[in-house]
Amino acid sequence: MSAGEVRPRNRMFLENHFKLGIFSANCSSGMAVTKVPERWVNSWENNLRLAQMCDSAGLDFMLPIARWIGYGGETDFHHSVLETVTWAAGLLAGTERISVIATMHTAFNHPVVVAKQIATIDQIGAGRAGLNIVAGWNKPEYDAMGLDLPDDHETRYGYAQEWFDIVRKLWREKNRFDWDGKYFHLKGVHSDPKPVNGTPPIINAAGSKQGREFATRNANFLFTPAIDLARSKAELAELKEQAAHQGREVDVLTFSYVVCRPTREEAEQYHRRYADEQADWAAVDNLVRLQFAHAQSFPHDLLKLIRDRMAAGHGGFPLVGTPQDVAEGILKLHAAGFGGTTLAFVNYADEFPYFRDTVLPLLEEAGIRLPNRELG
């Protein structure tokens, strides 16, 4: 960046702008638990091409999933995953405006190391990095790491709170300091460089009472599914009120999957093909079983609906139909109170251009997104 050049704003902090991002492109098959041969290949070349495409189109962020063990089934869904910090570093170096988030498990990553990693990638991106904090839920991954998954959410989020308190202090504190807590005992720690513009955007996905207390206390964005929009509207109002009681504002993001075609019949036909006839149901059932056993991200009373949506897009909100149908679905998410949504496609790079050319203009016309030329 040349002297005097204006640094790009982190698009996650844009106001009056419904945010759109890409989710899980770092993982094999993305969000679609399917056997179709055209499913997403998560190669570095594909990820960089997609990120640069989204950057040029004005999308706001890229969000990865941090996975260490696949879900089995015929495809071993998510068996191949690009590690999120190195992935983010590469994408930030190869793009100009889009924000790129790194997803970090508190149990698997030491906070002193994480503080420096995130600050470093934020330097690479000139202030465009972010951190998605995961307190842990996937027991096979804990087993693989030789760790015990705490049964209670109090312990998971108590650990996560101390972990993030250390990260945040390292970003803010100029001098060395000691830390004598319940989970960490540190001597003379210090971290330089710092993030470019103070604390970068923080994301947390939480479904339990303890998790949502953590998110409203620490995060800028709470990430939660939109299973039923009437339920979501009341839930979002409650979350924002909970944050307000702590003197904070928190925005809420959700996640969606897209099947956009010139006709509704084409979209629905393809949706049936990949998400039903060619779904990897063994992997779906493994995923649902683990989610319901160890996490509270999804409402347990909607199991049948969630199982179907798991095959189509990891439980995301369906945006299926013509460009107008897809735009109307996004407008419904906006009306429910969500501040943005991630997008997933069976094949991101092949399908995103049609979404870019046909849906994004409709969202700008509706006034929920700033035109690309006005984005920093």
Residue pairs with C-beta under 8 A, 6 or more apart in sequence:
1 7
1 126
7 126
7 127
7 196
8 96
8 97
8 126
8 127
8 128
8 376
9 127
9 376
10 99
10 127
10 128
10 130
10 197
10 200
10 201
11 19
11 60
11 61
11 97
11 98
11 99
11 128
11 375
11 376
12 19
12 60
12 61
12 99
12 130
12 201
12 220
12 221
13 201
13 220
14 60
14 370
14 375
14 376
16 370
17 60
17 368
17 369
17 370
17 375
18 330
18 333
18 334
18 338
18 339
18 340
18 341
18 363
18 368
18 369
19 60
19 61
19 253
19 339
19 340
19 341
20 59
20 60
20 330
20 340
20 341
20 342
20 343
20 363
20 369
21 59
21 60
21 61
21 62
21 63
21 99
21 253
21 340
21 341
21 342
21 343
22 50
22 51
22 54
22 59
22 61
22 62
22 63
22 342
22 343
22 344
22 348
22 352
23 30
23 31
23 63
23 64
23 65
23 255
23 316
23 342
23 343
23 344
24 30
24 31
24 63
24 64
24 65
24 314
24 344
25 40
25 42
25 46
25 47
25 50
25 51
25 62
25 64
25 348
26 42
26 47
26 64
26 65
26 81
26 82
26 84
26 87
27 42
27 64
27 65
27 67
27 78
27 80
27 81
27 82
28 40
28 41
28 42
28 70
28 75
28 77
28 78
28 79
28 80
28 81
29 39
29 40
29 42
29 75
29 77
29 78
30 39
30 40
30 42
30 344
30 345
30 346
30 348
31 255
31 257
31 313
31 314
31 316
31 344
32 39
32 40
32 257
32 274
32 275
32 311
32 312
32 313
32 314
32 344
32 345
32 346
33 71
33 73
33 75
33 77
33 279
33 280
33 283
33 284
33 287
33 310
33 311
33 314
34 75
34 274
34 275
34 278
34 279
34 280
34 311
34 346
35 74
35 75
35 278
35 279
35 280
36 273
36 274
36 278
36 346
38 346
38 347
38 350
39 75
39 274
39 346
39 347
40 46
40 345
40 346
40 347
40 348
42 80
42 81
42 82
44 82
44 90
46 348
46 349
47 82
47 87
47 90
47 91
48 90
48 91
48 94
49 349
50 348
50 349
50 352
51 62
51 91
51 94
51 95
51 98
51 100
52 94
52 95
53 349
53 352
53 353
53 356
54 62
54 98
54 352
55 95
55 96
55 97
55 98
57 352
57 356
57 360
57 372
58 97
58 360
58 369
58 371
58 372
58 375
59 98
60 98
60 99
60 340
61 98
61 99
61 100
61 101
61 130
62 88
62 91
62 98
62 99
62 100
62 101
63 101
63 103
63 132
63 203
63 342
64 82
64 84
64 87
64 88
64 101
64 102
64 103
64 132
65 78
65 81
65 84
65 103
66 81
66 83
66 84
66 103
66 104
66 105
66 134
67 78
67 81
67 138
67 141
68 81
68 108
68 141
68 144
68 145
69 138
69 140
69 141
69 144
70 76
70 77
70 78
70 79
70 80
71 77
71 78
71 283
71 286
71 287
71 290
72 282
72 283
72 286
73 280
73 281
73 282
73 283
73 284
73 286
74 280
74 282
74 283
75 280
75 283
76 283
77 280
77 283
77 287
84 101
84 102
84 103
84 104
85 102
85 104
85 117
85 118
85 121
87 102
88 100
88 101
88 102
88 121
88 129
89 120
89 121
89 124
91 98
91 100
92 100
92 121
92 124
92 125
92 128
92 129
93 124
93 125
95 125
95 128
97 128
97 375
97 376
98 128
99 125
99 128
99 129
99 130
99 201
100 121
100 125
100 128
100 129
100 130
101 129
101 130
101 131
101 132
101 201
101 203
102 117
102 118
102 121
102 129
102 130
102 131
102 132
103 132
103 134
104 114
104 131
104 132
104 133
104 134
105 134
105 136
105 141
106 133
106 134
106 135
106 136
106 159
106 160
106 163
106 164
107 135
107 136
107 142
107 145
107 147
107 159
108 141
108 145
108 147
111 163
111 164
111 166
111 167
111 170
111 184
112 166
112 170
112 186
112 189
112 191
114 131
114 167
115 166
115 167
115 170
115 171
115 191
116 170
116 191
118 129
118 131
118 167
118 195
118 200
119 171
119 191
119 192
119 193
119 194
119 195
120 193
121 129
122 128
122 129
122 195
122 196
122 200
123 193
123 196
126 196
127 195
127 196
127 197
127 200
129 195
129 200
130 200
130 201
130 202
130 203
131 167
131 200
131 201
131 202
131 203
132 202
132 203
132 204
132 205
132 223
133 160
133 163
133 164
133 202
133 203
133 204
133 218
133 219
134 204
134 205
135 153
135 156
135 157
135 159
135 160
135 204
135 206
135 211
135 214
136 142
136 149
136 150
136 156
137 149
137 156
137 290
137 291
137 294
137 295
137 297
138 149
138 290
138 294
138 295
139 149
139 290
139 293
139 294
140 290
142 148
142 149
149 294
150 156
150 159
153 208
153 209
153 210
153 211
153 296
154 210
156 210
157 206
157 208
157 210
157 211
157 213
157 214
158 182
158 183
159 183
160 214
161 214
161 217
161 218
162 181
162 182
162 183
162 184
163 183
163 184
164 202
164 218
165 181
166 179
166 181
166 184
166 186
166 189
168 199
169 177
169 179
170 189
170 190
170 191
171 191
171 194
171 195
171 198
171 199
172 194
172 198
172 199
173 190
175 190
176 188
176 189
176 190
177 186
177 188
177 189
177 190
178 186
178 187
178 188
178 189
179 185
179 186
179 189
180 186
201 220
201 221
202 218
202 219
202 220
202 221
203 219
203 220
203 221
203 222
203 223
203 253
204 211
204 214
204 215
204 218
204 219
204 221
204 222
204 223
205 211
205 215
205 222
205 223
205 224
205 297
206 212
206 214
206 215
206 222
206 224
206 297
207 224
207 295
207 296
207 297
207 298
208 296
211 296
212 222
212 239
212 242
213 242
215 222
215 239
215 250
216 222
216 239
216 242
216 243
216 246
216 248
216 250
217 243
217 246
217 248
219 250
220 250
220 251
221 250
221 251
221 252
221 253
221 339
221 340
222 239
222 250
222 251
222 252
222 253
223 252
223 253
223 254
223 255
224 232
224 235
224 252
224 253
224 254
224 297
225 254
225 255
225 297
225 298
225 315
225 316
225 317
226 232
226 254
226 255
226 256
226 317
226 333
226 336
226 338
226 341
227 298
227 299
227 302
227 305
227 306
227 309
227 315
227 317
228 299
228 302
229 332
229 333
229 336
231 299
232 254
232 336
232 337
232 338
233 336
233 337
236 252
236 336
236 337
236 338
237 337
239 250
239 252
240 249
240 250
240 252
240 337
243 249
243 250
251 339
251 340
252 337
252 338
252 339
253 338
253 339
253 340
253 341
253 342
254 316
254 317
254 333
254 338
254 340
254 341
254 342
255 313
255 314
255 315
255 316
255 317
255 341
255 342
255 344
256 313
256 316
256 317
256 318
256 319
256 329
256 330
256 333
256 341
256 342
256 343
256 344
257 312
257 313
257 314
257 316
257 317
257 318
257 319
257 343
257 344
257 345
258 319
258 320
258 326
258 343
258 344
258 345
258 351
258 355
259 267
259 270
259 271
259 318
259 319
259 320
259 321
259 345
259 346
260 267
260 319
260 320
260 321
260 322
260 323
260 325
260 326
260 351
260 354
260 355
260 358
260 359
261 267
261 270
261 321
261 322
261 354
262 322
263 322
264 321
264 322
264 325
267 320
267 321
267 322
267 325
268 320
268 321
270 346
271 312
271 318
271 320
274 312
274 346
275 308
275 311
275 312
275 313
276 311
279 311
279 312
280 311
281 311
284 307
284 310
284 311
285 307
287 310
287 314
288 303
288 306
288 307
288 310
291 297
291 298
291 315
292 298
292 300
292 303
297 315
298 306
298 315
299 306
306 315
309 315
309 316
309 318
312 318
313 344
314 344
316 342
316 344
317 329
317 333
317 341
318 329
319 325
319 326
319 329
319 330
319 343
320 326
320 329
321 329
323 354
323 355
323 358
323 359
323 362
324 362
326 355
326 359
327 359
327 362
327 363
327 366
330 341
330 359
330 363
330 368
331 363
331 366
331 368
333 341
334 368
343 352
343 355
345 351
345 352
345 355
360 369
360 372
363 369
364 370
364 371
